Amino acid sequence: MFYYVLKYVLLGPLLRLVFRPRIEGLEHVPAEGPAIVAGNHLSFSDHFLMPAILKRRITFLAKKEYFTGPGIKGRLTATFFRSAGQIPVDRTGKEAGQAAIREGLGVLRKNELLGIYPEGTRSHDGRLYKGKVGVAVMALRAQVPVIPCAMIGTFEAQPPGKVIPNIHPVVIRFGKPLDFSRYAGMENEKAILRAITDEIMYAILKLSEQEYVDEYAAVVKAQQTEAAGAAEKKVRRLPRLPLG
């Protein structure tokens, strides 16, 4: 019930007023039955903009950190995400991927829409990164179509670290459903899972027109953070020159 209060009374009208999103290809989202909506992930606001414009309810797999934050802010955030029907997923450890797949399949078994970001994390620089194969596993096991989706403009509206969004036009673009029934029963074939995931990412790329990076976003971000830390240490170690 709270999901629909947020959508139609509290959050939805506000998001439409602030972002004025333009929707393209909404006819590609099925009116009923299970399906996966796979999109790029540029901003925290992505979690709310897509549910606000879809006629059907959509459930996202959200990182566990949104549900375990400290203090009043953390409790409010956790309450909000739970009330909105989002599912916490632990992204650490060997079982993290399998746990996410189990949760996602549970949503699809209820004939609902499942929202997923194949990149696994928000893009830190606005580029599109290599997708993880969990989306392919779920599509094959549940035998459901995958609808590619591109969020355009949300990075500029609310880049990482910005709490108050900028006023910036946003486009939400859906592509034609991708059917992978020809690969039924092959969800344990690594090459097949990689091929399906790459096809999904290519469809998202065509919709979003982002620059593509054939590496995982989390890996690139960690490398950049490490390089920045090393550079800072190097600067600190430089000897001070005598004055005059």
C-alpha positions in Angstrom: 0.0 0.0 0.0 2.8 2.4 0.9 4.4 1.8 -2.5 1.3 3.2 -4.3 1.1 6.1 -1.8 4.7 7.0 -2.7 4.0 6.6 -6.4 0.8 8.5 -6.8 0.7 10.9 -3.8 4.0 11.7 -2.2 7.1 11.0 -4.4 5.8 10.4 -7.9 4.2 13.9 -8.5 7.3 15.6 -7.0 9.7 13.7 -9.3 7.6 14.5 -12.3 7.5 18.2 -11.3 11.3 18.4 -10.7 12.7 16.2 -13.5 9.8 16.4 -16.0 10.9 13.1 -17.5 10.3 12.3 -21.2 9.3 8.7 -21.7 10.1 6.8 -24.9 9.2 3.2 -25.8 6.8 2.6 -22.8 4.8 0.3 -25.1 7.7 -2.2 -24.9 7.0 -2.9 -21.2 4.5 -5.7 -21.0 1.2 -4.9 -19.3 1.2 -8.2 -17.4 3.4 -11.2 -16.7 7.0 -11.4 -15.5 9.8 -9.6 -17.2 13.2 -8.1 -16.3 13.9 -4.4 -16.9 17.7 -4.0 -17.3 19.1 -0.5 -17.3 22.1 1.7 -16.9 22.7 3.2 -13.5 23.9 6.8 -13.3 22.3 8.2 -10.2 20.6 7.5 -6.9 17.4 9.0 -8.3 17.2 6.1 -10.9 15.7 4.0 -8.2 12.7 6.3 -8.0 12.2 7.8 -11.4 11.6 4.5 -13.2 8.9 3.3 -10.7 7.3 6.7 -10.8 6.6 6.5 -14.6 5.8 2.9 -15.0 2.2 1.9 -14.9 3.1 -1.5 -13.2 4.9 -2.0 -10.0 8.6 -2.8 -10.4 10.9 -4.2 -7.7 14.6 -3.5 -7.6 17.4 -5.4 -6.0 19.0 -2.7 -3.9 22.4 -2.8 -2.1 22.2 -3.9 1.5 23.9 -0.7 2.6 20.7 1.2 2.0 19.1 -0.8 4.8 21.9 -0.8 7.3 22.9 2.8 7.6 23.6 4.3 11.1 21.6 6.9 12.9 18.2 8.5 12.2 19.1 9.0 8.5 20.0 5.3 8.1 16.7 4.1 9.8 14.6 6.5 7.6 16.4 5.3 4.5 15.9 1.6 5.4 12.2 2.2 6.2 11.7 4.0 2.9 13.3 1.3 0.8 11.4 -1.5 2.6 8.1 0.3 2.3 8.7 0.8 -1.4 9.1 -2.9 -1.8 12.9 -2.9 -2.6 14.9 -6.0 -1.7 18.3 -5.7 0.1 21.1 -7.7 -1.5 24.5 -8.3 0.0 27.1 -7.6 -2.7 30.1 -9.0 -0.8 31.3 -12.6 -0.4 31.1 -15.6 -2.6 27.4 -16.1 -2.1 26.4 -12.6 -2.9 25.6 -13.3 -6.6 23.6 -16.4 -5.8 21.6 -14.6 -3.2 20.7 -11.8 -5.6 19.6 -14.4 -8.2 17.4 -16.2 -5.7 15.7 -12.9 -4.7 15.2 -11.9 -8.3 13.7 -15.2 -9.3 11.3 -14.9 -6.4 10.0 -11.6 -7.8 9.6 -13.1 -11.3 7.8 -16.2 -9.9 5.1 -13.8 -8.7 4.6 -12.5 -12.3 6.1 -9.1 -11.4 8.6 -6.8 -13.0 12.1 -7.0 -11.8 14.4 -4.1 -12.1 18.2 -4.7 -12.3 21.3 -2.8 -13.1 23.7 -5.3 -14.8 26.7 -3.1 -14.1 26.3 -3.9 -10.4 26.9 -0.4 -9.2 26.4 3.2 -10.2 28.6 4.6 -12.9 31.0 7.1 -11.2 31.8 9.0 -14.4 28.8 8.7 -16.6 30.1 5.9 -18.9 28.5 2.5 -19.4 30.5 -0.4 -18.0 30.6 -4.2 -18.6 27.6 -6.1 -17.3 27.6 -9.0 -14.8 26.0 -12.2 -15.9 23.4 -12.5 -13.1 20.8 -10.9 -15.4 21.4 -13.6 -18.0 21.0 -16.4 -15.4 17.7 -15.0 -14.2 16.4 -14.5 -17.7 17.1 -18.1 -18.6 16.0 -19.8 -15.4 12.7 -17.8 -15.3 12.3 -17.9 -19.1 11.3 -14.2 -19.2 12.1 -11.4 -21.7 14.6 -8.6 -20.9 13.5 -5.0 -21.6 16.6 -2.8 -22.0 16.2 0.7 -20.5 18.4 3.8 -20.7 18.3 6.6 -18.1 19.5 9.8 -19.8 20.3 12.9 -17.9 20.1 11.6 -14.4 23.9 11.7 -14.0 23.8 15.5 -14.6 20.7 15.8 -12.5 22.2 14.0 -9.5 25.8 12.9 -9.8 27.4 10.7 -7.2 27.7 12.5 -3.9 25.1 15.2 -4.6 22.1 15.1 -2.2 19.9 17.9 -3.7 19.3 17.2 -7.4 19.9 19.8 -10.1 17.1 20.8 -12.4 18.0 19.0 -15.5 15.9 17.3 -18.3 15.7 13.5 -18.0 14.7 10.9 -20.7 13.7 7.4 -19.8 14.0 5.2 -22.9 12.8 1.6 -23.2 13.8 -0.8 -26.0 12.2 -3.8 -27.6 12.1 -6.9 -25.4 15.0 -9.3 -25.9 14.0 -13.0 -26.2 16.6 -15.5 -25.1 14.4 -18.6 -25.2 16.8 -20.1 -27.8 19.3 -20.6 -25.0 16.8 -22.4 -22.7 18.6 -24.9 -20.4 22.0 -23.4 -21.0 22.2 -21.2 -17.9 25.4 -23.0 -16.7 27.3 -22.3 -19.9 29.7 -19.4 -19.1 30.1 -18.5 -22.8 26.4 -18.3 -23.3 25.8 -16.2 -20.2 28.5 -13.8 -21.3 27.0 -13.5 -24.8 23.5 -12.8 -23.5 24.8 -10.2 -21.0 26.8 -8.5 -23.7 23.7 -8.4 -26.0 21.8 -6.8 -23.2 24.5 -4.2 -22.6 24.7 -3.4 -26.3 21.0 -2.8 -26.4 21.3 -0.4 -23.4 24.3 1.3 -25.1 22.2 1.9 -28.3 19.5 3.5 -26.2 21.7 5.6 -24.0 24.5 6.5 -26.5 27.0 6.4 -23.6 30.7 5.8 -24.0 31.3 2.0 -23.3 34.1 0.6 -21.1 34.7 -3.2 -21.4 35.6 -3.5 -17.7 33.6 -3.8 -14.5 32.7 -0.4 -13.0 33.7 -1.5 -9.5 37.1 -2.6 -10.7 37.8 0.7 -12.5 36.6 2.8 -9.6 38.8 0.9 -7.2 41.8 1.3 -9.5 41.2 5.0 -9.8 40.8 5.4 -6.0 44.0 3.5 -5.4 45.9 5.6 -8.0 44.6 8.8 -6.5 45.7 7.6 -3.0 49.2 6.7 -4.3 49.5 10.1 -6.0 48.5 11.9 -2.8 51.1 10.0 -0.7 53.8 10.8 -3.3 53.0 14.5 -3.0 53.2 14.4 0.8 56.6 12.7 0.6 58.2 15.4 -1.6 60.9 17.3 0.4 60.2 20.9 1.3 62.4 23.4 -0.4 64.1 26.0 1.8 62.7 29.5 1.7 65.0 32.2 0.3 
